[in-house]
Amino acid sequence: MTNLIAAVLALMILALLALDAAVLNWELSLFLGRQTLALIELVSFWR
């Protein structure tokens, strides 16, 4: 991964978080966090 690609990805993530905070009232972050926890529990079950 080049520095340019890393910088673009970082800016995209920051823009998504800013949009989530300003418009969606952190709903997207909470949803993704809950889904990630559910995925971790599912994967640990199959272990």
C-alpha distances in whole Angstrom, upper triangle without the diagonal:
4,7,8,6,7,10,11,11,12,15,16,16,19,20,21,22,24,26,27,28,30,31,31,32,29,30,27,26,29,29,25,26,29,27,25,28,30,27,27,31,30,28,30,33,32,31
4,5,5,6,9,10,11,12,14,16,17,18,20,21,23,24,26,27,29,30,31,32,33,30,32,28,27,30,30,27,28,31,30,28,31,33,30,30,34,34,31,34,37,36,35
4,6,5,6,9,10,10,12,14,15,16,18,20,21,22,24,26,27,28,30,30,31,29,31,28,26,30,30,27,28,31,30,28,31,33,31,30,34,35,33,34,38,37,36
4,5,5,6,9,10,11,12,14,15,16,18,20,21,22,24,26,27,28,29,30,28,30,27,26,29,29,26,28,31,30,28,31,33,31,31,35,35,33,36,39,38,38
4,5,5,6,9,10,11,12,14,15,16,18,20,21,22,24,26,27,27,28,26,27,24,23,27,27,23,25,28,27,25,28,30,28,28,32,32,30,32,35,35,34
4,6,5,6,9,10,11,12,14,15,17,18,20,21,23,24,26,26,27,24,26,23,21,25,25,22,23,26,25,23,26,28,26,26,30,30,28,30,34,33,33
4,5,5,6,9,10,11,12,14,15,16,18,20,21,22,24,24,26,23,25,22,21,25,25,22,24,27,26,25,28,30,28,28,32,33,31,33,36,36,35
4,5,5,6,9,10,10,12,14,15,16,18,20,21,22,23,24,22,24,21,20,24,24,21,23,26,25,24,27,29,27,28,32,32,31,33,36,36,35
4,5,5,6,9,10,11,12,14,15,16,18,20,21,21,22,20,21,18,17,21,21,18,19,23,22,20,23,25,23,24,28,28,27,29,32,32,32
4,5,5,6,9,10,11,12,14,15,17,18,20,20,21,19,20,18,16,20,20,18,19,22,22,20,23,25,24,24,28,29,28,29,32,33,32
4,5,5,6,9,10,10,12,14,15,16,18,19,20,18,20,17,17,20,21,19,20,24,23,22,25,27,26,27,30,31,30,32,35,35,35
4,5,5,6,9,10,10,12,14,15,16,16,18,16,18,15,15,18,19,16,18,22,21,20,23,25,24,25,28,29,28,31,33,33,34
4,5,5,6,9,10,10,12,14,15,15,16,14,15,12,11,15,16,13,15,18,18,17,20,22,21,22,25,26,25,28,30,31,31
4,5,5,6,9,10,10,12,14,14,15,13,16,13,12,16,17,15,16,20,20,19,22,24,24,24,27,29,28,30,33,34,34
4,5,5,6,8,10,10,12,13,14,13,15,13,13,17,17,16,18,21,21,21,24,26,25,26,29,30,30,32,35,35,36
4,5,5,6,9,10,10,10,12,11,12,9,10,13,14,12,15,18,17,17,20,22,22,23,26,27,27,29,31,32,33
4,5,5,6,9,10,10,10,8,11,9,8,11,13,12,13,16,17,17,19,21,21,22,25,26,27,28,31,32,32
4,5,5,6,8,10,10,9,12,11,11,14,16,15,16,19,20,20,23,25,25,26,29,30,30,32,34,36,36
4,5,5,6,7,9,9,11,10,11,14,15,15,17,19,20,20,23,24,25,26,29,30,30,32,34,35,36
4,6,6,5,6,5,7,6,7,10,11,12,13,16,16,17,19,21,22,23,26,27,28,29,31,33,34
4,6,6,5,5,8,9,9,11,13,14,15,17,19,19,21,23,24,25,27,29,30,31,33,35,36
4,6,6,8,11,11,12,14,16,17,18,20,22,23,24,26,27,29,31,32,33,35,36,38,39
4,6,8,9,10,12,14,15,16,18,20,21,22,24,25,26,28,30,31,32,34,36,37,39
4,6,6,7,9,10,11,13,15,16,17,19,21,22,23,25,27,28,29,31,32,34,35
4,6,8,9,10,12,14,14,16,18,19,20,22,24,25,26,28,29,31,32,34,35
4,6,5,6,9,10,11,12,14,16,17,19,20,21,23,25,26,27,29,31,32
4,6,5,6,9,10,11,12,14,16,17,18,20,21,23,24,26,27,29,30
4,5,5,6,8,10,11,12,14,15,16,18,20,21,22,24,26,27,29
4,5,5,6,9,10,10,12,14,15,16,18,20,21,22,24,26,27
4,6,5,6,9,10,11,12,14,15,17,18,20,21,23,25,26
4,5,5,6,9,10,11,12,14,16,17,18,20,21,23,25
4,5,5,6,9,10,10,12,14,15,16,18,20,21,22
4,5,5,6,9,10,11,12,14,15,17,18,20,21
4,5,5,6,9,10,11,12,14,15,17,19,20
4,5,5,6,9,10,10,12,14,15,17,19
4,5,5,6,9,10,10,12,14,16,17
4,5,5,6,9,10,11,12,15,15
4,5,5,6,9,10,11,13,14
4,5,5,6,9,10,11,12
4,5,5,6,9,10,11
4,6,5,6,9,10
4,5,5,7,9
4,5,5,6
4,5,5
4,5
4
